[in-house]
Every structure is written in C-alpha cells, then in structure tokens.
Amino acid sequence: MAADDPFSRLDDDDYPAYTMGRAAALLGTTQSFLRAVGHAGLITPLRSPGGHRRYSRYQLRIAARARELVDQGTPIEAACRIVILEDQLEEARRLNDMLRDSQARDGVPA
C-alpha cells in the first residue's frame, strides 16, 4: 500500500477512525460511558473539524478494559486509574525488555 493511500491509516492503532456512536456500539456500552472515561482522563478522543469525538482502536481497547472492571463492580474513577497503571506497567516492562536486549547485544552483563 502506498504511503499516500488514505486507507493505510486504518492500520494505525492511533488513527481516530471511530465515531462516538460506532465506538459505543463496538464496546457494547453507551456514549455516556465513553464521556465518563474521557472525563476521568483515561482517554482523550480527537475531535473532527465539526467538533465530534473520534476514537482510535487503541482507545477502544483501553475503554474496553475499563468497562470490564466497571462490569465487575469497580467504580469508574477507580477502573480508569487501574487501567492507566496497567498501561504504564506494560510500557515499563516493554522498555525494560528493550534495554535488556540492547545490553545483551552490546555484551553488557545483566
């Protein structure tokens, strides 16, 4: 696919391809849930030129995890904080693995 192909953006996890209605339908939740997780700081949807919220696949995965926790009885604010911490932990592990691999390639003992 050519770099100037507009459909190539759909492979991008961060491309805001989903409207609020479509995002809510995909998650099996309400638009008010998406507003609530946005208000709690879990996700920040991009805005279309007309001011409508647009969500990426990455944001939908994050919101889906929060929904799982809420469905289990966790308050939405706590669920959002848990998801943020889980995401930070995963990123730290990824960076740690990269550093460990880099050191191993450079012959640095662990």
C-alpha positions as CSV (number, residue, x, y, z in Angstrom):
1,M,0.0,0.0,0.0
2,A,1.3,3.4,-0.9
3,A,2.1,5.9,1.8
4,D,-0.3,8.4,0.3
5,D,-3.2,5.9,0.3
6,P,-5.8,7.2,2.7
7,F,-6.8,3.6,3.7
8,S,-3.3,2.9,5.1
9,R,-4.2,5.0,8.1
10,L,-6.8,2.4,9.1
11,D,-3.9,0.0,10.1
12,D,-2.7,2.7,12.5
13,D,-3.9,1.9,16.1
14,D,-3.8,5.6,16.9
15,Y,-5.9,6.8,13.9
16,P,-9.2,8.2,15.2
17,A,-11.4,6.2,12.9
18,Y,-14.5,5.6,15.0
19,T,-17.3,8.0,15.8
20,M,-18.7,8.0,19.4
21,G,-21.8,6.1,18.3
22,R,-19.8,3.4,16.5
23,A,-17.3,3.2,19.4
24,A,-20.1,2.7,21.9
25,A,-21.7,0.0,19.7
26,L,-18.4,-1.8,19.3
27,L,-17.8,-1.8,23.1
28,G,-21.4,-2.7,23.8
29,T,-21.8,0.3,26.1
30,T,-23.3,3.8,26.0
31,Q,-22.0,7.1,24.7
32,S,-22.2,8.4,28.3
33,F,-19.7,5.7,29.4
34,L,-17.3,7.0,26.8
35,R,-17.8,10.5,28.0
36,A,-17.2,9.4,31.6
37,V,-13.9,7.6,30.8
38,G,-12.9,10.7,28.9
39,H,-13.8,12.9,31.9
40,A,-11.9,10.6,34.2
41,G,-8.8,11.2,32.0
42,L,-8.5,7.6,30.7
43,I,-8.8,8.5,27.0
44,T,-8.9,11.8,25.2
45,P,-10.7,11.5,21.9
46,L,-9.6,13.6,19.0
47,R,-12.2,16.0,17.5
48,S,-13.3,16.1,13.9
49,P,-13.4,19.5,12.2
50,G,-17.1,19.7,13.2
51,G,-16.2,19.0,16.9
52,H,-17.4,15.4,17.0
53,R,-15.4,12.9,19.1
54,R,-13.3,10.3,17.2
55,Y,-11.7,7.3,18.8
56,S,-8.8,5.1,17.8
57,R,-8.6,1.3,18.2
58,Y,-6.0,1.8,21.0
59,Q,-8.5,4.0,22.9
60,L,-11.3,1.4,22.3
61,R,-9.1,-1.3,23.8
62,I,-8.4,0.9,26.9
63,A,-12.0,1.8,27.3
64,A,-13.0,-1.9,26.9
65,R,-10.7,-2.8,29.8
66,A,-12.2,-0.1,31.9
67,R,-15.7,-1.4,31.1
68,E,-14.6,-4.9,32.2
69,L,-13.7,-3.5,35.6
70,V,-16.9,-1.5,35.9
71,D,-18.9,-4.5,35.0
72,Q,-17.2,-6.3,37.9
73,G,-18.3,-3.6,40.3
74,T,-15.3,-1.3,40.3
75,P,-16.3,2.5,40.4
76,I,-15.5,4.1,37.1
77,E,-12.8,6.5,38.5
78,A,-11.0,3.6,40.1
79,A,-11.3,1.5,37.0
80,C,-9.8,4.3,34.9
81,R,-6.9,4.6,37.4
82,I,-6.3,0.9,37.3
83,V,-6.2,0.8,33.5
84,I,-3.8,3.8,33.5
85,L,-1.5,2.0,35.9
86,E,-1.7,-1.3,33.9
87,D,-0.8,0.6,30.8
88,Q,2.1,2.3,32.5
89,L,3.3,-1.0,33.8
90,E,3.2,-2.6,30.4
91,E,5.1,0.3,28.9
92,A,7.8,0.0,31.6
93,R,8.1,-3.7,31.0
94,R,8.4,-3.1,27.3
95,L,11.2,-0.5,27.8
96,N,12.9,-2.8,30.3
97,D,12.9,-5.7,27.8
98,M,14.3,-3.4,25.1
99,L,17.1,-2.2,27.4
100,R,17.9,-5.8,28.4
101,D,18.1,-6.8,24.8
102,S,20.3,-3.8,23.9
103,Q,22.7,-4.6,26.7
104,A,22.8,-8.3,25.7
105,R,23.7,-7.3,22.1
106,D,26.4,-5.0,23.5
107,G,27.8,-7.7,25.7
108,V,26.9,-5.9,29.0
109,P,26.3,-8.4,31.8
110,A,22.8,-8.3,33.4
